[in-house]
Amino acid sequence: MTSTISPDRTLPTPLDRDWDLSDLYAGLDDPAIDADLAALQNKASEFRIAYRGNVANLGAGEIAAALTKLAEIGQKLEYIVAYPMLTFSANTRDADAKKAQARLREAATDLDNLLLFFELELKDLSVDRLKTLQADTALTDYHHYLNRTIEARPHKLEEAVEQTRNKDSLTGRQAFVQLRGIHLGEREFAPVTRADGTEASSDAELSALLFDPDADRRLAAYSSVREVLKEHNSLYAYILNSVLQDHRLESQMRSYDSTLHKQLVSDEVTRPVFDAILGGTRQRFDLFQRYYTLKRKALGQPSRICDIYSPWATEPTEPIDYDTGVATLLDALTKFDVNYARRAEEFFLKNWVDATVRPGKRGGAFCAYYHGKHSYLMLSYTEDYSSLFTLAHEMGHGLHFAWIDDRQNYFNSNPPLVSAEVASTFNELLLLDYLLDRAGDDAALRRTLLTQHLEDLLNLLFRQSTISRFEQALHDRVALGTLDRDFINTTWRDCYRELCGDAVEVLELHQYDWARIGHIFFKPFYCYQYTASSLVSLACYQQYQQRGKDFIPGYFELLASGSSANQFDLLRQHVGVDLEDTATIVNALDYVERRLEELEATF
């Protein structure tokens, strides 16, 4: 497989599907891990001695120097914690990785607690003093960081309490989140026989069978996973209740109105924008129902919740092997911008991607970014268009962070999630148009691609926002007392019944499906941000279609901006997109309707 973007370079064939973590450490037993940790502990102690109790007396230049030292410590600490985390994600059955992860997370918490005073002492400064510091040229690169400090002032706790919260998290909320991941990763699922006679038994393999043309096989694959969730429903409900209760207590301690309020402040999203996103999508559930009604009639097959990914083609689509998928993605990105594609190529040349399907591998996909190095991408590539679009999505994250790493300091390197998800969805849109152009008059392939696109959008715009509505109901109930599993199950089922209407049958087993949604455990109200960023990505892509290559410089400026300013200001400034204008939501949903009309016109 030869890359079309670098005439002087050829990607190896076959490509390695396992990532190489050696630019972090050589292994879990690498002595450099403990040596680096000891050095950081010394640096943190020296920092505490030098600055604790003195922040109020520091000038702007001295604060900038202190932030540089903090960034160096934080950056190195992330590398130390990253190695066992990434190793464990690739194989949750690795006992040594699990132990190392727990040990180093505890060490990281101790280090964070040593350094916590600096941020708290900054928050103790008056607003006027913080604004004076902001205006000093020595702190130009920290303008938004200081804005965030001002916003967080009313919600800080005393240092001893903050330290206790950090320590408690190891055996409290974070431990419960970890327990759920470990427990689910260790489950064995009833195998389902594929059409070729082989067996699918991992979560990733069974999930891939939801795209199988055989309705009975889809139901069997769906049921295999949900039967396990049903068996352990009580445990997962207990874990979720514990996590939600902890968020409720923390919100009260920090004087937030609610967990939602706490999260929106963290996300840099206003309540009116959140309500507009959830309200606007809820008003257009008819699009979701209209699509799946069309699909049921066209295929003459059941339309159960396990069938929503059933293929439109009467015959299975040809497999897309990993090498071909990578080459296709690189070609699609080249059409957009050759330098953008070259940055993507680096991920494969340097083995920063783990795409192997293996038992015990963490479900789903992610991009893990480490400032000063690069990102690592994880997915389970199952040789289909769904996997190819997942690869495009995670590569979007990786490229976004590559642009950030070129331009931003450590404190400006972590954009809010609405902004952080824009490049991932934009990449999927680039891939879609490239594949449609290449499909030519192949009606079956065009339908496959269009329906894949519509189903992805319906997921991001309607199912993800439904998850956040589900969470809102749970957090509201937790404010009144303990949740039980029946309330969680019923609420999840009812949310899905409202979304699906008469178009899709919500199966009895679906009431347990919430336990698969990792985001509701590790970060509240994460999912609405997928919806928000999809709306923004569609708006960006419409700008690209209208302006062509003139759009690209501003888009790269947006990517490179990281968290250096308010995300809504950056969107308006660089790409002319305003999520605070409800017309952006309306236009995005109109785009979905137009795509749906295109599909309807083919019948």
GITA-V13571 format. One record per pair of residues at least 4 apart in sequence whose C-alpha atoms are under 8 Angstrom apart, sorted by sequence separation. I is the first residue (numbers start at 0). GAP is how many residues later the second one is. D is the distance in whole Angstrom. If there is no record, write none. Layout:
# GITA-V13571
I|GAP|D / I|GAP|D
This chain:
# GITA-V13571
2|4|7 / 5|4|8 / 10|4|7 / 20|4|7 / 21|4|5 / 25|4|6 / 28|4|8 / 29|4|8 / 30|4|6 / 31|4|6 / 32|4|6 / 33|4|6 / 34|4|6 / 35|4|6 / 36|4|6 / 37|4|6 / 38|4|6 / 39|4|6 / 40|4|6 / 41|4|6 / 42|4|6 / 43|4|6 / 44|4|6 / 45|4|6 / 46|4|6 / 47|4|5 / 49|4|8 / 50|4|6 / 53|4|7 / 57|4|6 / 58|4|6 / 59|4|6 / 60|4|6 / 61|4|6 / 62|4|6 / 63|4|6 / 64|4|6 / 65|4|6 / 66|4|6 / 67|4|6 / 68|4|6 / 69|4|6 / 70|4|6 / 71|4|6 / 72|4|6 / 73|4|6 / 74|4|7 / 75|4|7 / 76|4|6 / 77|4|6 / 78|4|7 / 79|4|8 / 80|4|6 / 81|4|6 / 82|4|6 / 83|4|6 / 84|4|6 / 85|4|6 / 86|4|6 / 87|4|5 / 93|4|6 / 94|4|6 / 95|4|6 / 96|4|6 / 97|4|6 / 98|4|6 / 99|4|6 / 100|4|6 / 101|4|6 / 102|4|6 / 103|4|6 / 104|4|6 / 105|4|6 / 106|4|6 / 107|4|6 / 108|4|6 / 109|4|6 / 110|4|7 / 111|4|6 / 112|4|8 / 114|4|8 / 115|4|7 / 116|4|6 / 117|4|6 / 118|4|6 / 119|4|6 / 120|4|7 / 124|4|6 / 125|4|6 / 126|4|6 / 127|4|6 / 128|4|6 / 129|4|6 / 130|4|6 / 131|4|7 / 134|4|7 / 135|4|7 / 138|4|7 / 141|4|6 / 142|4|6 / 143|4|6 / 144|4|6 / 145|4|6 / 146|4|6 / 147|4|6 / 148|4|6 / 151|4|7 / 156|4|6 / 157|4|6 / 158|4|6 / 159|4|6 / 160|4|6 / 161|4|6 / 162|4|6 / 163|4|6 / 164|4|6 / 165|4|7 / 166|4|8 / 167|4|5 / 168|4|5 / 169|4|5 / 170|4|5 / 171|4|6 / 172|4|6 / 173|4|6 / 174|4|6 / 175|4|6 / 176|4|7 / 177|4|6 / 178|4|6 / 179|4|6 / 180|4|6 / 181|4|6 / 182|4|7 / 192|4|6 / 193|4|5 / 200|4|6 / 201|4|6 / 202|4|6 / 203|4|6 / 204|4|7 / 205|4|7 / 206|4|8 / 207|4|7 / 213|4|6 / 214|4|6 / 215|4|6 / 216|4|6 / 217|4|6 / 218|4|6 / 219|4|6 / 220|4|7 / 221|4|6 / 222|4|6 / 223|4|7 / 224|4|7 / 225|4|6 / 226|4|6 / 227|4|6 / 228|4|6 / 231|4|6 / 232|4|6 / 233|4|6 / 234|4|6 / 235|4|6 / 236|4|6 / 237|4|6 / 238|4|6 / 239|4|6 / 240|4|6 / 241|4|6 / 242|4|6 / 243|4|6 / 244|4|6 / 245|4|6 / 246|4|6 / 247|4|6 / 248|4|6 / 249|4|6 / 250|4|6 / 251|4|6 / 256|4|6 / 257|4|6 / 258|4|6 / 259|4|6 / 260|4|6 / 261|4|6 / 262|4|6 / 263|4|6 / 264|4|6 / 268|4|7 / 269|4|6 / 270|4|6 / 271|4|6 / 272|4|6 / 273|4|6 / 274|4|6 / 275|4|6 / 276|4|6 / 277|4|6 / 278|4|6 / 279|4|7 / 280|4|7 / 283|4|8 / 284|4|6 / 285|4|6 / 286|4|6 / 287|4|7 / 288|4|6 / 289|4|6 / 290|4|6 / 291|4|6 / 292|4|6 / 293|4|6 / 294|4|6 / 295|4|6 / 296|4|8 / 302|4|6 / 303|4|7 / 312|4|7 / 319|4|6 / 320|4|6 / 321|4|6 / 322|4|6 / 323|4|6 / 324|4|6 / 325|4|6 / 326|4|6 / 327|4|6 / 328|4|6 / 329|4|6 / 330|4|6 / 331|4|7 / 332|4|6 / 333|4|4 / 335|4|8 / 336|4|6 / 337|4|6 / 338|4|6 / 339|4|7 / 340|4|6 / 341|4|7 / 342|4|7 / 343|4|8 / 344|4|6 / 345|4|6 / 346|4|6 / 347|4|6 / 356|4|7 / 368|4|8 / 369|4|6 / 382|4|6 / 383|4|6 / 384|4|6 / 385|4|6 / 386|4|6 / 387|4|6 / 388|4|6 / 389|4|6 / 390|4|6 / 391|4|6 / 392|4|7 / 393|4|6 / 394|4|6 / 395|4|6 / 396|4|6 / 397|4|6 / 398|4|6 / 399|4|6 / 400|4|6 / 401|4|6 / 402|4|7 / 403|4|6 / 404|4|8 / 407|4|6 / 408|4|6 / 409|4|8 / 414|4|6 / 415|4|6 / 416|4|6 / 417|4|7 / 419|4|8 / 420|4|7 / 421|4|6 / 422|4|6 / 423|4|7 / 424|4|6 / 425|4|6 / 426|4|6 / 427|4|6 / 428|4|6 / 429|4|6 / 430|4|6 / 431|4|6 / 432|4|6 / 433|4|6 / 434|4|6 / 435|4|7 / 441|4|6 / 442|4|6 / 443|4|6 / 444|4|6 / 445|4|6 / 446|4|6 / 447|4|6 / 448|4|6 / 449|4|6 / 450|4|6 / 451|4|6 / 452|4|6 / 453|4|6 / 454|4|6 / 455|4|6 / 456|4|6 / 457|4|5 / 458|4|5 / 459|4|5 / 460|4|6 / 461|4|6 / 462|4|6 / 463|4|7 / 464|4|6 / 465|4|6 / 466|4|6 / 467|4|6 / 468|4|6 / 469|4|6 / 470|4|6 / 471|4|6 / 472|4|6 / 473|4|6 / 474|4|6 / 475|4|7 / 476|4|7 / 477|4|6 / 482|4|7 / 483|4|7 / 484|4|6 / 485|4|6 / 486|4|6 / 487|4|6 / 488|4|6 / 489|4|6 / 490|4|6 / 491|4|6 / 492|4|6 / 493|4|6 / 494|4|6 / 495|4|6 / 496|4|6 / 499|4|5 / 505|4|6 / 506|4|8 / 508|4|7 / 512|4|8 / 516|4|8 / 517|4|7 / 518|4|6 / 519|4|5 / 524|4|8 / 525|4|8 / 526|4|7 / 527|4|6 / 528|4|6 / 529|4|6 / 530|4|6 / 531|4|6 / 532|4|6 / 533|4|6 / 534|4|6 / 535|4|6 / 536|4|6 / 537|4|6 / 538|4|6 / 539|4|6 / 540|4|6 / 541|4|6 / 542|4|6 / 543|4|5 / 546|4|6 / 547|4|8 / 550|4|6 / 551|4|6 / 552|4|6 / 553|4|6 / 554|4|6 / 555|4|6 / 556|4|6 / 557|4|7 / 560|4|7 / 562|4|7 / 564|4|7 / 565|4|6 / 566|4|6 / 567|4|6 / 568|4|6 / 569|4|6 / 570|4|6 / 571|4|4 / 579|4|8 / 580|4|8 / 581|4|6 / 582|4|6 / 583|4|6 / 584|4|6 / 585|4|6 / 586|4|6 / 587|4|7 / 588|4|6 / 589|4|6 / 590|4|6 / 591|4|6 / 592|4|6 / 593|4|6 / 594|4|6 / 595|4|6 / 596|4|6 / 597|4|7 / 598|4|8 / 20|5|7 / 21|5|8 / 24|5|6 / 46|5|8 / 57|5|6 / 87|5|8 / 124|5|6 / 133|5|6 / 134|5|7 / 156|5|6 / 167|5|8 / 168|5|5 / 169|5|6 / 170|5|8 / 192|5|6 / 193|5|6 / 199|5|5 / 200|5|6 / 211|5|7 / 212|5|8 / 250|5|5 / 251|5|7 / 255|5|6 / 256|5|8 / 263|5|5 / 264|5|7 / 268|5|7 / 295|5|6 / 301|5|7 / 302|5|7 / 310|5|7 / 319|5|6 / 332|5|7 / 333|5|8 / 346|5|5 / 347|5|7 / 368|5|6 / 369|5|6 / 381|5|6 / 382|5|8 / 407|5|6 / 414|5|6 / 440|5|8 / 456|5|8 / 457|5|7 / 458|5|6 / 459|5|7 / 476|5|8 / 477|5|6 / 482|5|7 / 499|5|7 / 518|5|7 / 519|5|7 / 542|5|8 / 543|5|7 / 564|5|7 / 569|5|8 / 570|5|6 / 571|5|5 / 578|5|6 / 2|6|7 / 87|6|6 / 91|6|7 / 132|6|7 / 133|6|7 / 168|6|7 / 192|6|4 / 193|6|7 / 199|6|6 / 211|6|6 / 250|6|7 / 251|6|7 / 255|6|6 / 263|6|6 / 295|6|6 / 333|6|7 / 346|6|6 / 368|6|4 / 380|6|5 / 438|6|6 / 439|6|8 / 476|6|7 / 499|6|8 / 518|6|8 / 519|6|7 / 543|6|8 / 570|6|5 / 571|6|6 / 577|6|7 / 578|6|7 / 1|7|8 / 2|7|6 / 24|7|7 / 191|7|6 / 192|7|6 / 209|7|8 / 210|7|7 / 250|7|6 / 263|7|7 / 295|7|6 / 332|7|7 / 333|7|5 / 367|7|5 / 368|7|6 / 379|7|7 / 380|7|8 / 438|7|6 / 518|7|6 / 543|7|5 / 570|7|7 / 576|7|8 / 1|8|5 / 2|8|6 / 24|8|7 / 54|8|8 / 121|8|8 / 133|8|7 / 134|8|8 / 190|8|6 / 191|8|5 / 208|8|7 / 209|8|5 / 250|8|6 / 332|8|5 / 333|8|8 / 366|8|6 / 367|8|5 / 404|8|7 / 496|8|8 / 518|8|7 / 542|8|7 / 543|8|8 / 0|9|7 / 1|9|6 / 87|9|5 / 133|9|6 / 190|9|5 / 191|9|7 / 208|9|6 / 209|9|8 / 366|9|6 / 367|9|6 / 403|9|6 / 473|9|8 / 496|9|6 / 560|9|8 / 0|10|6 / 86|10|6 / 87|10|6 / 190|10|4 / 247|10|7 / 260|10|8 / 330|10|8 / 366|10|5 / 380|10|8 / 435|10|6 / 495|10|7 / 567|10|7 / 0|11|7 / 189|11|6 / 209|11|7 / 247|11|6 / 250|11|6 / 291|11|7 / 329|11|6 / 365|11|6 / 366|11|6 / 378|11|8 / 567|11|7 / 0|12|6 / 84|12|7 / 133|12|7 / 188|12|6 / 208|12|6 / 209|12|7 / 246|12|6 / 364|12|8 / 365|12|5 / 378|12|7 / 400|12|8 / 557|12|6 / 567|12|8 / 0|13|8 / 83|13|5 / 87|13|8 / 187|13|8 / 188|13|7 / 298|13|7 / 364|13|5 / 365|13|7 / 435|13|7 / 492|13|7 / 557|13|7 / 83|14|7 / 187|14|8 / 188|14|8 / 191|14|7 / 206|14|7 / 329|14|7 / 364|14|4 / 434|14|8 / 473|14|7 / 130|15|8 / 193|15|8 / 205|15|5 / 206|15|7 / 329|15|7 / 363|15|6 / 364|15|7 / 83|16|6 / 84|16|6 / 129|16|7 / 205|16|7 / 291|16|7 / 363|16|7 / 377|16|8 / 557|16|6 / 83|17|5 / 294|17|8 / 362|17|8 / 376|17|6 / 431|17|7 / 492|17|7 / 556|17|7 / 557|17|7 / 205|18|8 / 376|18|7 / 472|18|8 / 492|18|5 / 205|19|8 / 491|19|6 / 554|19|6 / 80|20|7 / 129|20|7 / 399|20|8 / 553|20|5 / 554|20|6 / 376|21|7 / 431|21|7 / 469|21|7 / 489|21|7 / 553|21|6 / 202|22|7 / 353|22|8 / 357|22|8 / 375|22|7 / 469|22|6 / 488|22|5 / 491|22|7 / 80|23|6 / 126|23|6 / 193|23|8 / 351|23|7 / 352|23|6 / 353|23|6 / 354|23|6 / 355|23|8 / 356|23|5 / 374|23|5 / 396|23|7 / 399|23|6 / 488|23|6 / 79|24|7 / 80|24|6 / 192|24|8 / 351|24|5 / 352|24|5 / 353|24|5 / 354|24|5 / 355|24|6 / 356|24|7 / 373|24|8 / 396|24|7 / 398|24|8 / 550|24|7 / 191|25|7 / 351|25|6 / 352|25|6 / 353|25|6 / 354|25|5 / 355|25|6 / 356|25|7 / 364|25|8 / 469|25|6 / 488|25|8 / 122|26|6 / 353|26|8 / 354|26|5 / 374|26|7 / 396|26|6 / 468|26|8 / 80|27|8 / 121|27|7 / 122|27|7 / 366|27|6 / 373|27|7 / 374|27|8 / 395|27|5 / 396|27|5 / 191|28|7 / 365|28|6 / 366|28|8 / 373|28|7 / 395|28|4 / 43|29|7 / 122|29|7 / 123|29|7 / 191|29|6 / 364|29|7 / 368|29|7 / 394|29|7 / 395|29|7 / 465|29|7 / 42|30|8 / 118|30|8 / 122|30|5 / 190|30|8 / 366|30|6 / 392|30|8 / 393|30|6 / 395|30|7 / 465|30|7 / 76|31|7 / 366|31|6 / 373|31|8 / 392|31|4 / 395|31|6 / 191|32|8 / 368|32|7 / 372|32|8 / 391|32|7 / 392|32|6 / 394|32|8 / 542|32|8 / 39|33|6 / 122|33|8 / 190|33|7 / 371|33|6 / 465|33|8 / 189|34|5 / 370|34|6 / 392|34|6 / 188|35|6 / 189|35|8 / 391|35|6 / 392|35|6 / 539|35|7 / 39|36|8 / 119|36|7 / 188|36|6 / 391|36|6 / 462|36|8 / 39|37|7 / 461|37|8 / 539|37|7 / 119|38|8 / 538|38|6 / 119|39|7 / 188|39|7 / 370|39|6 / 388|39|6 / 391|39|7 / 35|40|8 / 36|40|7 / 186|41|8 / 535|41|7 / 116|42|6 / 370|42|7 / 388|42|7 / 36|43|7 / 115|43|7 / 535|43|7 / 35|44|8 / 534|44|8 / 538|45|7 / 115|46|8 / 32|47|6 / 115|47|8 / 531|47|8 / 535|48|8 / 538|48|8 / 112|49|8 / 470|49|7 / 534|49|7 / 538|49|7 / 112|50|5 / 534|50|6 / 537|50|6 / 343|51|7 / 112|53|7 / 470|53|7 / 471|53|8 / 534|53|6 / 343|54|8 / 470|54|7 / 23|55|6 / 27|55|8 / 343|55|7 / 23|56|8 / 27|56|7 / 179|56|7 / 342|56|7 / 108|57|6 / 109|57|8 / 467|57|5 / 24|58|7 / 108|58|7 / 324|58|8 / 467|58|8 / 23|59|7 / 179|59|7 / 321|59|7 / 328|59|8 / 339|59|8 / 342|59|8 / 467|59|6 / 466|60|7 / 467|60|6 / 105|61|8 / 321|61|6 / 466|61|8 / 20|62|7 / 176|62|7 / 320|62|5 / 325|62|8 / 464|62|6 / 54|63|7 / 175|63|6 / 319|63|5 / 320|63|8 / 324|63|6 / 328|63|7 / 463|63|5 / 464|63|5 / 105|64|7 / 318|64|5 / 319|64|5 / 463|64|6 / 51|65|7 / 55|65|7 / 104|65|8 / 318|65|6 / 319|65|7 / 47|66|7 / 51|66|7 / 54|66|6 / 55|66|7 / 175|66|8 / 176|66|8 / 317|66|8 / 385|66|8 / 463|66|7 / 464|66|6 / 43|67|7 / 47|67|6 / 50|67|7 / 54|67|7 / 175|67|7 / 316|67|8 / 384|67|8 / 463|67|6 / 27|68|8 / 46|68|8 / 52|68|8 / 27|69|7 / 44|69|7 / 55|69|7 / 172|69|7 / 460|69|8 / 461|69|8 / 40|70|7 / 43|70|7 / 172|70|5 / 459|70|6 / 460|70|5 / 43|71|7 / 459|71|5 / 460|71|8 / 27|72|7 / 59|73|6 / 172|73|7 / 460|73|7 / 58|74|8 / 63|74|7 / 459|74|7 / 460|74|8 / 63|75|6 / 59|76|7 / 62|76|8 / 60|77|5 / 456|77|8 / 59|78|6 / 60|78|7 / 59|79|6 / 221|84|6 / 214|86|8 / 214|87|8 / 218|87|6 / 217|88|6 / 218|88|8 / 217|89|7 / 91|90|6 / 92|92|8 / 214|92|7 / 217|92|8 / 91|93|6 / 92|93|7 / 91|94|7 / 332|94|8 / 335|94|7 / 214|95|8 / 156|96|8 / 209|96|7 / 210|96|8 / 156|97|7 / 209|97|7 / 212|97|6 / 332|97|7 / 155|98|6 / 210|98|5 / 211|98|6 / 212|98|6 / 331|98|6 / 332|98|7 / 154|99|5 / 209|99|6 / 210|99|5 / 211|99|7 / 331|99|5 / 334|99|8 / 153|100|8 / 154|100|6 / 209|100|6 / 210|100|6 / 212|100|8 / 153|101|7 / 154|101|7 / 212|101|7 / 212|102|7 / 328|102|7 / 331|102|5 / 212|103|6 / 331|103|8 / 211|104|7 / 420|108|8 / 424|108|8 / 420|109|7 / 424|109|6 / 417|111|5 / 421|111|5 / 425|111|5 / 416|112|6 / 417|112|7 / 420|112|5 / 421|112|7 / 424|112|6 / 425|112|7 / 428|112|7 / 419|113|8 / 420|113|8 / 417|114|6 / 418|114|6 / 421|114|7 / 422|114|7 / 425|114|8 / 417|115|5 / 421|115|5 / 425|115|7 / 416|116|8 / 312|131|7 / 311|135|7 / 312|135|7 / 456|135|8 / 311|136|6 / 422|136|8 / 310|137|7 / 453|138|7 / 311|139|8 / 453|141|7 / 453|142|8 / 449|145|8 / 308|146|8 / 414|147|5 / 415|147|7 / 267|148|7 / 413|148|6 / 414|148|4 / 418|148|6 / 450|148|8 / 266|149|5 / 411|149|8 / 412|149|5 / 413|149|6 / 449|149|8 / 265|150|8 / 266|150|7 / 411|150|6 / 412|150|6 / 266|151|8 / 411|151|5 / 412|151|8 / 415|151|7 / 204|152|8 / 407|152|7 / 410|152|8 / 411|152|5 / 414|152|8 / 446|152|8 / 203|153|7 / 402|153|7 / 406|153|6 / 407|153|7 / 405|154|7 / 406|154|7 / 407|154|7 / 403|155|6 / 404|155|8 / 201|156|7 / 402|156|6 / 403|156|4 / 407|156|8 / 201|157|6 / 402|157|5 / 403|157|6 / 201|158|8 / 400|158|8 / 403|158|6 / 203|159|7 / 399|159|5 / 400|159|8 / 202|160|7 / 203|160|8 / 399|160|7 / 400|161|8 / 287|170|6 / 185|174|6 / 207|174|7 / 287|174|7 / 184|175|5 / 184|176|7 / 203|176|6 / 184|177|6 / 204|177|7 / 284|177|7 / 184|178|8 / 203|178|8 / 280|180|7 / 281|180|7 / 180|181|8 / 280|181|6 / 280|184|7 / 277|187|6 / 276|188|8 / 277|188|8 / 277|191|7 / 307|196|8 / 304|199|6 / 302|200|7 / 303|200|5 / 304|200|6 / 302|201|5 / 303|201|4 / 304|201|5 / 302|202|6 / 303|202|6 / 304|202|6 / 303|203|7 / 304|205|8 / 288|210|8 / 292|210|5 / 287|211|7 / 288|211|6 / 291|211|6 / 292|211|8 / 259|212|8 / 287|212|7 / 288|212|7 / 291|212|7 / 288|213|7 / 289|213|7 / 284|214|6 / 288|214|5 / 284|215|8 / 288|215|8 / 258|216|7 / 281|217|8 / 247|227|8 / 247|230|7 / 243|231|7 / 247|231|7 / 244|233|7 / 243|234|7 / 240|237|8 / 244|237|8 / 240|241|7 / 240|242|6 / 240|243|8 / 237|246|8 / 236|247|7 / 237|247|8 / 236|248|5 / 277|250|8 / 233|251|6 / 236|251|7 / 276|251|8 / 232|252|7 / 273|254|8 / 276|254|7 / 276|255|7 / 262|261|7 / 262|262|7 / 89|264|8 / 259|264|8 / 258|265|8 / 259|265|7 / 144|266|7 / 90|267|8 / 92|267|6 / 144|267|7 / 90|268|7 / 91|268|5 / 140|268|8 / 90|269|5 / 91|269|6 / 141|269|8 / 89|270|8 / 90|270|5 / 91|270|6 / 141|270|8 / 89|271|5 / 90|271|7 / 88|272|6 / 89|272|6 / 88|273|5 / 236|278|8 / 242|278|7 / 229|279|7 / 232|279|7 / 235|279|6 / 239|281|6 / 226|282|7 / 229|282|6 / 232|282|8 / 225|283|6 / 228|283|6 / 225|284|7 / 228|284|7 / 222|286|7 / 225|286|7 / 228|286|7 / 225|287|6 / 89|288|8 / 78|291|7 / 77|292|7 / 74|295|7 / 74|296|6 / 74|297|7 / 267|298|8 / 267|299|8 / 279|305|7 / 283|305|8 / 286|305|8 / 290|305|7 / 272|306|8 / 275|306|7 / 279|306|8 / 286|306|7 / 293|306|8 / 14|307|8 / 272|307|6 / 14|308|6 / 276|308|7 / 280|308|8 / 13|309|6 / 12|310|7 / 0|322|7 / 0|323|7 / 2|324|6 / 1|325|8 / 4|325|8 / 0|326|7 / 3|326|8 / 4|326|7 / 2|327|7 / 3|327|7 / 2|328|8 / 4|329|6 / 19|330|8 / 19|331|5 / 20|331|8 / 15|332|8 / 18|332|5 / 19|332|6 / 4|333|7 / 14|333|7 / 17|333|7 / 18|333|5 / 19|333|8 / 16|334|8 / 18|334|5 / 15|335|7 / 17|335|7 / 18|335|5 / 74|335|7 / 4|336|7 / 5|336|7 / 16|336|7 / 17|336|4 / 4|337|7 / 10|337|8 / 11|337|8 / 16|337|5 / 17|337|6 / 10|338|7 / 16|338|5 / 17|338|6 / 16|339|5 / 70|339|6 / 70|340|7 / 176|344|6 / 176|345|6 / 173|348|8 / 18|357|8 / 143|419|7 / 144|419|7 / 143|420|6 / 142|421|7 / 143|421|5 / 141|422|7 / 142|422|8 / 143|422|7 / 140|423|7
